[in-house]
Amino acid sequence: MAKHMRIRLKYEDRLVLFFLAGVAFGTAAINMMSVPAREEAGYAGRLFAAASQLEYGYGKGYLIAVSRQRILEAAILWFTSITVFSETGFHLAAFYGGFSSSAVLSVMVCQKGIFGPFFYLAAIFPQYLFYIPAWLLAAAAGERYRNRFQVKMALVSLLLLGIGIGAEVFLNPFFVRNIMKSG
């Protein structure tokens, strides 16, 4: 008599699986588009090229816009972490993160060929070294401390978010300009 083996995935494993599923669907979505639609989706490459022409630091308006966007994203994640929707919400967020990042990467590869991944890395470096841990803290809070707000984790996340915003506004333009000059 054969025993049925049940595989129980941990929360972190499910997040990785949802992220990878998003990567697969995002890549497939771009690859199945027609060439004109793919070129239209290439706004990321055009924005990247335009960003390389801007001066160092982009100015106060850019700092405010980036801050609003990133703080809103983090606030949504932290709010999700204290709801009954937390695990499902973070599974959807992981899927969306994988989908959107692979779609942008695929478009950049279509536009820049073999250099596409380098352009993509320049677009997200160094700020995502801080954003990803900040978002992962919210995801961890959503699994471990459901219905209780974790002040220490939120403060560390906010600190990482602030450093990431500074990196995106003041350091990233340097990387973008240099990769555009070499490409």
PyMOL commands that place a pseudoatom at each C-alpha (Angstrom):
pseudoatom trace, name=CA, resn=MET, resi=1, chain=A, elem=C, hetatm=0, pos=[0.000, 0.000, 0.000]
pseudoatom trace, name=CA, resn=ALA, resi=2, chain=A, elem=C, hetatm=0, pos=[1.488, 3.305, -1.090]
pseudoatom trace, name=CA, resn=LYS, resi=3, chain=A, elem=C, hetatm=0, pos=[1.533, 6.124, 1.397]
pseudoatom trace, name=CA, resn=HIS, resi=4, chain=A, elem=C, hetatm=0, pos=[0.587, 9.547, 0.165]
pseudoatom trace, name=CA, resn=MET, resi=5, chain=A, elem=C, hetatm=0, pos=[3.228, 12.062, 0.842]
pseudoatom trace, name=CA, resn=ARG, resi=6, chain=A, elem=C, hetatm=0, pos=[2.047, 15.582, 1.635]
pseudoatom trace, name=CA, resn=ILE, resi=7, chain=A, elem=C, hetatm=0, pos=[4.368, 18.418, 0.864]
pseudoatom trace, name=CA, resn=ARG, resi=8, chain=A, elem=C, hetatm=0, pos=[3.833, 21.355, 3.159]
pseudoatom trace, name=CA, resn=LEU, resi=9, chain=A, elem=C, hetatm=0, pos=[5.432, 24.507, 1.884]
pseudoatom trace, name=CA, resn=LYS, resi=10, chain=A, elem=C, hetatm=0, pos=[6.459, 27.238, 4.273]
pseudoatom trace, name=CA, resn=TYR, resi=11, chain=A, elem=C, hetatm=0, pos=[5.241, 30.776, 3.769]
pseudoatom trace, name=CA, resn=GLU, resi=12, chain=A, elem=C, hetatm=0, pos=[8.648, 31.858, 2.435]
pseudoatom trace, name=CA, resn=ASP, resi=13, chain=A, elem=C, hetatm=0, pos=[8.654, 28.989, -0.064]
pseudoatom trace, name=CA, resn=ARG, resi=14, chain=A, elem=C, hetatm=0, pos=[5.222, 29.976, -1.326]
pseudoatom trace, name=CA, resn=LEU, resi=15, chain=A, elem=C, hetatm=0, pos=[6.391, 33.592, -1.754]
pseudoatom trace, name=CA, resn=VAL, resi=16, chain=A, elem=C, hetatm=0, pos=[9.311, 32.391, -3.880]
pseudoatom trace, name=CA, resn=LEU, resi=17, chain=A, elem=C, hetatm=0, pos=[7.006, 30.170, -5.958]
pseudoatom trace, name=CA, resn=PHE, resi=18, chain=A, elem=C, hetatm=0, pos=[4.577, 33.042, -6.566]
pseudoatom trace, name=CA, resn=PHE, resi=19, chain=A, elem=C, hetatm=0, pos=[7.475, 35.319, -7.523]
pseudoatom trace, name=CA, resn=LEU, resi=20, chain=A, elem=C, hetatm=0, pos=[8.834, 32.727, -9.968]
pseudoatom trace, name=CA, resn=ALA, resi=21, chain=A, elem=C, hetatm=0, pos=[5.353, 32.178, -11.415]
pseudoatom trace, name=CA, resn=GLY, resi=22, chain=A, elem=C, hetatm=0, pos=[5.145, 35.941, -11.954]
pseudoatom trace, name=CA, resn=VAL, resi=23, chain=A, elem=C, hetatm=0, pos=[8.530, 35.885, -13.689]
pseudoatom trace, name=CA, resn=ALA, resi=24, chain=A, elem=C, hetatm=0, pos=[7.343, 33.102, -16.007]
pseudoatom trace, name=CA, resn=PHE, resi=25, chain=A, elem=C, hetatm=0, pos=[4.053, 34.841, -16.827]
pseudoatom trace, name=CA, resn=GLY, resi=26, chain=A, elem=C, hetatm=0, pos=[5.709, 38.245, -17.312]
pseudoatom trace, name=CA, resn=THR, resi=27, chain=A, elem=C, hetatm=0, pos=[8.300, 36.847, -19.670]
pseudoatom trace, name=CA, resn=ALA, resi=28, chain=A, elem=C, hetatm=0, pos=[5.667, 34.863, -21.585]
pseudoatom trace, name=CA, resn=ALA, resi=29, chain=A, elem=C, hetatm=0, pos=[3.389, 37.905, -21.835]
pseudoatom trace, name=CA, resn=ILE, resi=30, chain=A, elem=C, hetatm=0, pos=[6.119, 40.010, -23.464]
pseudoatom trace, name=CA, resn=ASN, resi=31, chain=A, elem=C, hetatm=0, pos=[7.273, 37.181, -25.749]
pseudoatom trace, name=CA, resn=MET, resi=32, chain=A, elem=C, hetatm=0, pos=[3.732, 36.528, -26.982]
pseudoatom trace, name=CA, resn=MET, resi=33, chain=A, elem=C, hetatm=0, pos=[3.128, 40.185, -27.876]
pseudoatom trace, name=CA, resn=SER, resi=34, chain=A, elem=C, hetatm=0, pos=[3.297, 41.262, -31.469]
pseudoatom trace, name=CA, resn=VAL, resi=35, chain=A, elem=C, hetatm=0, pos=[6.346, 43.284, -32.457]
pseudoatom trace, name=CA, resn=PRO, resi=36, chain=A, elem=C, hetatm=0, pos=[4.460, 46.643, -32.589]
pseudoatom trace, name=CA, resn=ALA, resi=37, chain=A, elem=C, hetatm=0, pos=[2.904, 45.978, -29.186]
pseudoatom trace, name=CA, resn=ARG, resi=38, chain=A, elem=C, hetatm=0, pos=[6.302, 45.026, -27.770]
pseudoatom trace, name=CA, resn=GLU, resi=39, chain=A, elem=C, hetatm=0, pos=[7.793, 48.226, -29.150]
pseudoatom trace, name=CA, resn=GLU, resi=40, chain=A, elem=C, hetatm=0, pos=[4.939, 50.207, -27.588]
pseudoatom trace, name=CA, resn=ALA, resi=41, chain=A, elem=C, hetatm=0, pos=[5.634, 48.494, -24.273]
pseudoatom trace, name=CA, resn=GLY, resi=42, chain=A, elem=C, hetatm=0, pos=[9.220, 49.653, -24.623]
pseudoatom trace, name=CA, resn=TYR, resi=43, chain=A, elem=C, hetatm=0, pos=[8.472, 52.830, -22.714]
pseudoatom trace, name=CA, resn=ALA, resi=44, chain=A, elem=C, hetatm=0, pos=[10.941, 51.616, -20.072]
pseudoatom trace, name=CA, resn=GLY, resi=45, chain=A, elem=C, hetatm=0, pos=[13.822, 51.914, -22.508]
pseudoatom trace, name=CA, resn=ARG, resi=46, chain=A, elem=C, hetatm=0, pos=[12.707, 55.369, -23.624]
pseudoatom trace, name=CA, resn=LEU, resi=47, chain=A, elem=C, hetatm=0, pos=[12.371, 56.526, -20.010]
pseudoatom trace, name=CA, resn=PHE, resi=48, chain=A, elem=C, hetatm=0, pos=[15.776, 55.068, -19.268]
pseudoatom trace, name=CA, resn=ALA, resi=49, chain=A, elem=C, hetatm=0, pos=[17.320, 56.964, -22.183]
pseudoatom trace, name=CA, resn=ALA, resi=50, chain=A, elem=C, hetatm=0, pos=[15.602, 60.198, -21.137]
pseudoatom trace, name=CA, resn=ALA, resi=51, chain=A, elem=C, hetatm=0, pos=[16.720, 59.753, -17.526]
pseudoatom trace, name=CA, resn=SER, resi=52, chain=A, elem=C, hetatm=0, pos=[20.323, 59.500, -18.618]
pseudoatom trace, name=CA, resn=GLN, resi=53, chain=A, elem=C, hetatm=0, pos=[20.096, 63.010, -20.053]
pseudoatom trace, name=CA, resn=LEU, resi=54, chain=A, elem=C, hetatm=0, pos=[18.989, 64.585, -16.778]
pseudoatom trace, name=CA, resn=GLU, resi=55, chain=A, elem=C, hetatm=0, pos=[21.421, 66.189, -14.399]
pseudoatom trace, name=CA, resn=TYR, resi=56, chain=A, elem=C, hetatm=0, pos=[22.712, 64.620, -11.193]
pseudoatom trace, name=CA, resn=GLY, resi=57, chain=A, elem=C, hetatm=0, pos=[20.012, 64.217, -8.547]
pseudoatom trace, name=CA, resn=TYR, resi=58, chain=A, elem=C, hetatm=0, pos=[17.039, 65.185, -10.745]
pseudoatom trace, name=CA, resn=GLY, resi=59, chain=A, elem=C, hetatm=0, pos=[15.983, 67.890, -8.244]
pseudoatom trace, name=CA, resn=LYS, resi=60, chain=A, elem=C, hetatm=0, pos=[13.491, 68.417, -5.425]
pseudoatom trace, name=CA, resn=GLY, resi=61, chain=A, elem=C, hetatm=0, pos=[10.432, 67.506, -7.519]
pseudoatom trace, name=CA, resn=TYR, resi=62, chain=A, elem=C, hetatm=0, pos=[11.886, 64.108, -8.335]
pseudoatom trace, name=CA, resn=LEU, resi=63, chain=A, elem=C, hetatm=0, pos=[12.767, 63.482, -4.678]
pseudoatom trace, name=CA, resn=ILE, resi=64, chain=A, elem=C, hetatm=0, pos=[9.183, 64.238, -3.646]
pseudoatom trace, name=CA, resn=ALA, resi=65, chain=A, elem=C, hetatm=0, pos=[7.699, 62.066, -6.404]
pseudoatom trace, name=CA, resn=VAL, resi=66, chain=A, elem=C, hetatm=0, pos=[9.935, 59.090, -5.594]
pseudoatom trace, name=CA, resn=SER, resi=67, chain=A, elem=C, hetatm=0, pos=[9.299, 59.490, -1.864]
pseudoatom trace, name=CA, resn=ARG, resi=68, chain=A, elem=C, hetatm=0, pos=[5.529, 59.531, -2.352]
pseudoatom trace, name=CA, resn=GLN, resi=69, chain=A, elem=C, hetatm=0, pos=[5.597, 56.465, -4.581]
pseudoatom trace, name=CA, resn=ARG, resi=70, chain=A, elem=C, hetatm=0, pos=[7.858, 54.351, -2.387]
pseudoatom trace, name=CA, resn=ILE, resi=71, chain=A, elem=C, hetatm=0, pos=[6.217, 55.369, 0.892]
pseudoatom trace, name=CA, resn=LEU, resi=72, chain=A, elem=C, hetatm=0, pos=[2.783, 54.563, -0.549]
pseudoatom trace, name=CA, resn=GLU, resi=73, chain=A, elem=C, hetatm=0, pos=[4.002, 51.128, -1.668]
pseudoatom trace, name=CA, resn=ALA, resi=74, chain=A, elem=C, hetatm=0, pos=[5.500, 50.419, 1.751]
pseudoatom trace, name=CA, resn=ALA, resi=75, chain=A, elem=C, hetatm=0, pos=[2.398, 51.687, 3.568]
pseudoatom trace, name=CA, resn=ILE, resi=76, chain=A, elem=C, hetatm=0, pos=[0.188, 49.355, 1.522]
pseudoatom trace, name=CA, resn=LEU, resi=77, chain=A, elem=C, hetatm=0, pos=[2.482, 46.419, 2.314]
pseudoatom trace, name=CA, resn=TRP, resi=78, chain=A, elem=C, hetatm=0, pos=[2.582, 47.231, 6.023]
pseudoatom trace, name=CA, resn=PHE, resi=79, chain=A, elem=C, hetatm=0, pos=[-1.183, 47.705, 6.144]
pseudoatom trace, name=CA, resn=THR, resi=80, chain=A, elem=C, hetatm=0, pos=[-1.590, 44.364, 4.392]
pseudoatom trace, name=CA, resn=SER, resi=81, chain=A, elem=C, hetatm=0, pos=[0.678, 42.740, 6.991]
pseudoatom trace, name=CA, resn=ILE, resi=82, chain=A, elem=C, hetatm=0, pos=[-1.813, 43.368, 9.791]
pseudoatom trace, name=CA, resn=THR, resi=83, chain=A, elem=C, hetatm=0, pos=[-4.926, 42.172, 7.974]
pseudoatom trace, name=CA, resn=VAL, resi=84, chain=A, elem=C, hetatm=0, pos=[-6.444, 38.733, 7.580]
pseudoatom trace, name=CA, resn=PHE, resi=85, chain=A, elem=C, hetatm=0, pos=[-5.543, 39.139, 3.897]
pseudoatom trace, name=CA, resn=SER, resi=86, chain=A, elem=C, hetatm=0, pos=[-1.809, 39.255, 4.711]
pseudoatom trace, name=CA, resn=GLU, resi=87, chain=A, elem=C, hetatm=0, pos=[-0.596, 35.919, 3.345]
pseudoatom trace, name=CA, resn=THR, resi=88, chain=A, elem=C, hetatm=0, pos=[-2.768, 36.077, 0.242]
pseudoatom trace, name=CA, resn=GLY, resi=89, chain=A, elem=C, hetatm=0, pos=[-1.863, 39.728, -0.246]
pseudoatom trace, name=CA, resn=PHE, resi=90, chain=A, elem=C, hetatm=0, pos=[1.843, 38.997, -0.102]
pseudoatom trace, name=CA, resn=HIS, resi=91, chain=A, elem=C, hetatm=0, pos=[1.448, 36.057, -2.470]
pseudoatom trace, name=CA, resn=LEU, resi=92, chain=A, elem=C, hetatm=0, pos=[-0.197, 38.448, -4.951]
pseudoatom trace, name=CA, resn=ALA, resi=93, chain=A, elem=C, hetatm=0, pos=[2.504, 41.070, -4.318]
pseudoatom trace, name=CA, resn=ALA, resi=94, chain=A, elem=C, hetatm=0, pos=[5.221, 38.465, -4.976]
pseudoatom trace, name=CA, resn=PHE, resi=95, chain=A, elem=C, hetatm=0, pos=[3.500, 37.439, -8.219]
pseudoatom trace, name=CA, resn=TYR, resi=96, chain=A, elem=C, hetatm=0, pos=[3.166, 41.075, -9.296]
pseudoatom trace, name=CA, resn=GLY, resi=97, chain=A, elem=C, hetatm=0, pos=[6.809, 41.785, -8.430]
pseudoatom trace, name=CA, resn=GLY, resi=98, chain=A, elem=C, hetatm=0, pos=[7.995, 38.852, -10.514]
pseudoatom trace, name=CA, resn=PHE, resi=99, chain=A, elem=C, hetatm=0, pos=[5.643, 39.699, -13.384]
pseudoatom trace, name=CA, resn=SER, resi=100, chain=A, elem=C, hetatm=0, pos=[6.542, 43.380, -13.595]
pseudoatom trace, name=CA, resn=SER, resi=101, chain=A, elem=C, hetatm=0, pos=[10.290, 42.941, -13.181]
pseudoatom trace, name=CA, resn=SER, resi=102, chain=A, elem=C, hetatm=0, pos=[10.502, 40.185, -15.802]
pseudoatom trace, name=CA, resn=ALA, resi=103, chain=A, elem=C, hetatm=0, pos=[8.311, 42.150, -18.209]
pseudoatom trace, name=CA, resn=VAL, resi=104, chain=A, elem=C, hetatm=0, pos=[10.555, 45.223, -17.959]
pseudoatom trace, name=CA, resn=LEU, resi=105, chain=A, elem=C, hetatm=0, pos=[13.676, 43.062, -18.264]
pseudoatom trace, name=CA, resn=SER, resi=106, chain=A, elem=C, hetatm=0, pos=[12.230, 41.288, -21.321]
pseudoatom trace, name=CA, resn=VAL, resi=107, chain=A, elem=C, hetatm=0, pos=[11.410, 44.600, -23.007]
pseudoatom trace, name=CA, resn=MET, resi=108, chain=A, elem=C, hetatm=0, pos=[14.913, 45.898, -22.318]
pseudoatom trace, name=CA, resn=VAL, resi=109, chain=A, elem=C, hetatm=0, pos=[16.398, 42.716, -23.790]
pseudoatom trace, name=CA, resn=CYS, resi=110, chain=A, elem=C, hetatm=0, pos=[14.180, 43.144, -26.876]
pseudoatom trace, name=CA, resn=GLN, resi=111, chain=A, elem=C, hetatm=0, pos=[15.387, 46.724, -27.264]
pseudoatom trace, name=CA, resn=LYS, resi=112, chain=A, elem=C, hetatm=0, pos=[19.037, 46.456, -26.242]
pseudoatom trace, name=CA, resn=GLY, resi=113, chain=A, elem=C, hetatm=0, pos=[19.805, 42.834, -27.048]
pseudoatom trace, name=CA, resn=ILE, resi=114, chain=A, elem=C, hetatm=0, pos=[22.470, 41.178, -24.966]
pseudoatom trace, name=CA, resn=PHE, resi=115, chain=A, elem=C, hetatm=0, pos=[23.073, 44.458, -23.103]
pseudoatom trace, name=CA, resn=GLY, resi=116, chain=A, elem=C, hetatm=0, pos=[19.447, 44.594, -21.886]
pseudoatom trace, name=CA, resn=PRO, resi=117, chain=A, elem=C, hetatm=0, pos=[20.189, 42.988, -18.493]
pseudoatom trace, name=CA, resn=PHE, resi=118, chain=A, elem=C, hetatm=0, pos=[22.954, 45.544, -17.841]
pseudoatom trace, name=CA, resn=PHE, resi=119, chain=A, elem=C, hetatm=0, pos=[20.564, 48.414, -18.608]
pseudoatom trace, name=CA, resn=TYR, resi=120, chain=A, elem=C, hetatm=0, pos=[17.969, 46.828, -16.319]
pseudoatom trace, name=CA, resn=LEU, resi=121, chain=A, elem=C, hetatm=0, pos=[20.476, 46.434, -13.474]
pseudoatom trace, name=CA, resn=ALA, resi=122, chain=A, elem=C, hetatm=0, pos=[21.593, 50.043, -13.878]
pseudoatom trace, name=CA, resn=ALA, resi=123, chain=A, elem=C, hetatm=0, pos=[17.963, 51.164, -13.648]
pseudoatom trace, name=CA, resn=ILE, resi=124, chain=A, elem=C, hetatm=0, pos=[17.418, 49.425, -10.297]
pseudoatom trace, name=CA, resn=PHE, resi=125, chain=A, elem=C, hetatm=0, pos=[20.863, 49.829, -8.714]
pseudoatom trace, name=CA, resn=PRO, resi=126, chain=A, elem=C, hetatm=0, pos=[21.591, 50.616, -5.874]
pseudoatom trace, name=CA, resn=GLN, resi=127, chain=A, elem=C, hetatm=0, pos=[18.131, 51.445, -4.503]
pseudoatom trace, name=CA, resn=TYR, resi=128, chain=A, elem=C, hetatm=0, pos=[16.743, 47.918, -4.710]
pseudoatom trace, name=CA, resn=LEU, resi=129, chain=A, elem=C, hetatm=0, pos=[19.489, 46.722, -2.362]
pseudoatom trace, name=CA, resn=PHE, resi=130, chain=A, elem=C, hetatm=0, pos=[17.474, 48.643, 0.276]
pseudoatom trace, name=CA, resn=TYR, resi=131, chain=A, elem=C, hetatm=0, pos=[13.915, 48.349, -1.061]
pseudoatom trace, name=CA, resn=ILE, resi=132, chain=A, elem=C, hetatm=0, pos=[13.864, 44.559, -1.217]
pseudoatom trace, name=CA, resn=PRO, resi=133, chain=A, elem=C, hetatm=0, pos=[14.827, 44.053, 2.463]
pseudoatom trace, name=CA, resn=ALA, resi=134, chain=A, elem=C, hetatm=0, pos=[12.332, 46.767, 3.477]
pseudoatom trace, name=CA, resn=TRP, resi=135, chain=A, elem=C, hetatm=0, pos=[9.536, 44.959, 1.623]
pseudoatom trace, name=CA, resn=LEU, resi=136, chain=A, elem=C, hetatm=0, pos=[10.639, 41.556, 2.922]
pseudoatom trace, name=CA, resn=LEU, resi=137, chain=A, elem=C, hetatm=0, pos=[10.356, 42.840, 6.496]
pseudoatom trace, name=CA, resn=ALA, resi=138, chain=A, elem=C, hetatm=0, pos=[6.719, 43.726, 5.798]
pseudoatom trace, name=CA, resn=ALA, resi=139, chain=A, elem=C, hetatm=0, pos=[6.155, 40.285, 4.283]
pseudoatom trace, name=CA, resn=ALA, resi=140, chain=A, elem=C, hetatm=0, pos=[7.729, 38.629, 7.333]
pseudoatom trace, name=CA, resn=ALA, resi=141, chain=A, elem=C, hetatm=0, pos=[5.531, 40.684, 9.634]
pseudoatom trace, name=CA, resn=GLY, resi=142, chain=A, elem=C, hetatm=0, pos=[2.492, 39.578, 7.628]
pseudoatom trace, name=CA, resn=GLU, resi=143, chain=A, elem=C, hetatm=0, pos=[3.243, 35.935, 8.258]
pseudoatom trace, name=CA, resn=ARG, resi=144, chain=A, elem=C, hetatm=0, pos=[4.633, 35.856, 11.759]
pseudoatom trace, name=CA, resn=TYR, resi=145, chain=A, elem=C, hetatm=0, pos=[2.820, 38.621, 13.559]
pseudoatom trace, name=CA, resn=ARG, resi=146, chain=A, elem=C, hetatm=0, pos=[-0.584, 38.672, 11.947]
pseudoatom trace, name=CA, resn=ASN, resi=147, chain=A, elem=C, hetatm=0, pos=[-2.942, 41.223, 13.514]
pseudoatom trace, name=CA, resn=ARG, resi=148, chain=A, elem=C, hetatm=0, pos=[-0.130, 42.859, 15.510]
pseudoatom trace, name=CA, resn=PHE, resi=149, chain=A, elem=C, hetatm=0, pos=[1.856, 45.791, 14.217]
pseudoatom trace, name=CA, resn=GLN, resi=150, chain=A, elem=C, hetatm=0, pos=[5.599, 45.301, 14.712]
pseudoatom trace, name=CA, resn=VAL, resi=151, chain=A, elem=C, hetatm=0, pos=[7.020, 48.738, 15.474]
pseudoatom trace, name=CA, resn=LYS, resi=152, chain=A, elem=C, hetatm=0, pos=[10.714, 47.698, 15.459]
pseudoatom trace, name=CA, resn=MET, resi=153, chain=A, elem=C, hetatm=0, pos=[10.427, 45.919, 12.121]
pseudoatom trace, name=CA, resn=ALA, resi=154, chain=A, elem=C, hetatm=0, pos=[8.486, 48.854, 10.670]
pseudoatom trace, name=CA, resn=LEU, resi=155, chain=A, elem=C, hetatm=0, pos=[11.126, 51.351, 11.824]
pseudoatom trace, name=CA, resn=VAL, resi=156, chain=A, elem=C, hetatm=0, pos=[13.945, 49.288, 10.295]
pseudoatom trace, name=CA, resn=SER, resi=157, chain=A, elem=C, hetatm=0, pos=[11.867, 49.001, 7.115]
pseudoatom trace, name=CA, resn=LEU, resi=158, chain=A, elem=C, hetatm=0, pos=[11.309, 52.776, 7.101]
pseudoatom trace, name=CA, resn=LEU, resi=159, chain=A, elem=C, hetatm=0, pos=[15.044, 53.382, 7.563]
pseudoatom trace, name=CA, resn=LEU, resi=160, chain=A, elem=C, hetatm=0, pos=[15.872, 51.045, 4.657]
pseudoatom trace, name=CA, resn=LEU, resi=161, chain=A, elem=C, hetatm=0, pos=[13.185, 52.729, 2.576]
pseudoatom trace, name=CA, resn=GLY, resi=162, chain=A, elem=C, hetatm=0, pos=[14.656, 56.167, 3.288]
pseudoatom trace, name=CA, resn=ILE, resi=163, chain=A, elem=C, hetatm=0, pos=[18.161, 55.014, 2.325]
pseudoatom trace, name=CA, resn=GLY, resi=164, chain=A, elem=C, hetatm=0, pos=[16.707, 53.438, -0.840]
pseudoatom trace, name=CA, resn=ILE, resi=165, chain=A, elem=C, hetatm=0, pos=[14.932, 56.670, -1.773]
pseudoatom trace, name=CA, resn=GLY, resi=166, chain=A, elem=C, hetatm=0, pos=[18.169, 58.602, -1.306]
pseudoatom trace, name=CA, resn=ALA, resi=167, chain=A, elem=C, hetatm=0, pos=[20.025, 56.058, -3.433]
pseudoatom trace, name=CA, resn=GLU, resi=168, chain=A, elem=C, hetatm=0, pos=[17.383, 56.205, -6.170]
pseudoatom trace, name=CA, resn=VAL, resi=169, chain=A, elem=C, hetatm=0, pos=[17.396, 59.990, -6.339]
pseudoatom trace, name=CA, resn=PHE, resi=170, chain=A, elem=C, hetatm=0, pos=[21.071, 60.785, -5.798]
pseudoatom trace, name=CA, resn=LEU, resi=171, chain=A, elem=C, hetatm=0, pos=[23.118, 57.690, -6.745]
pseudoatom trace, name=CA, resn=ASN, resi=172, chain=A, elem=C, hetatm=0, pos=[21.098, 55.927, -9.436]
pseudoatom trace, name=CA, resn=PRO, resi=173, chain=A, elem=C, hetatm=0, pos=[21.423, 58.772, -11.995]
pseudoatom trace, name=CA, resn=PHE, resi=174, chain=A, elem=C, hetatm=0, pos=[25.191, 58.211, -11.941]
pseudoatom trace, name=CA, resn=PHE, resi=175, chain=A, elem=C, hetatm=0, pos=[24.747, 54.529, -12.881]
pseudoatom trace, name=CA, resn=VAL, resi=176, chain=A, elem=C, hetatm=0, pos=[22.110, 55.305, -15.503]
pseudoatom trace, name=CA, resn=ARG, resi=177, chain=A, elem=C, hetatm=0, pos=[24.238, 57.950, -17.210]
pseudoatom trace, name=CA, resn=ASN, resi=178, chain=A, elem=C, hetatm=0, pos=[27.345, 55.774, -17.232]
pseudoatom trace, name=CA, resn=ILE, resi=179, chain=A, elem=C, hetatm=0, pos=[25.596, 52.706, -18.670]
pseudoatom trace, name=CA, resn=MET, resi=180, chain=A, elem=C, hetatm=0, pos=[23.952, 54.860, -21.364]
pseudoatom trace, name=CA, resn=LYS, resi=181, chain=A, elem=C, hetatm=0, pos=[27.323, 56.300, -22.349]
pseudoatom trace, name=CA, resn=SER, resi=182, chain=A, elem=C, hetatm=0, pos=[28.779, 52.831, -22.731]
pseudoatom trace, name=CA, resn=GLY, resi=183, chain=A, elem=C, hetatm=0, pos=[25.721, 51.460, -24.581]
for i in range(1, 183): cmd.bond("trace and resi %d" % i, "trace and resi %d" % (i + 1))
show_as sticks, trace
zoom trace
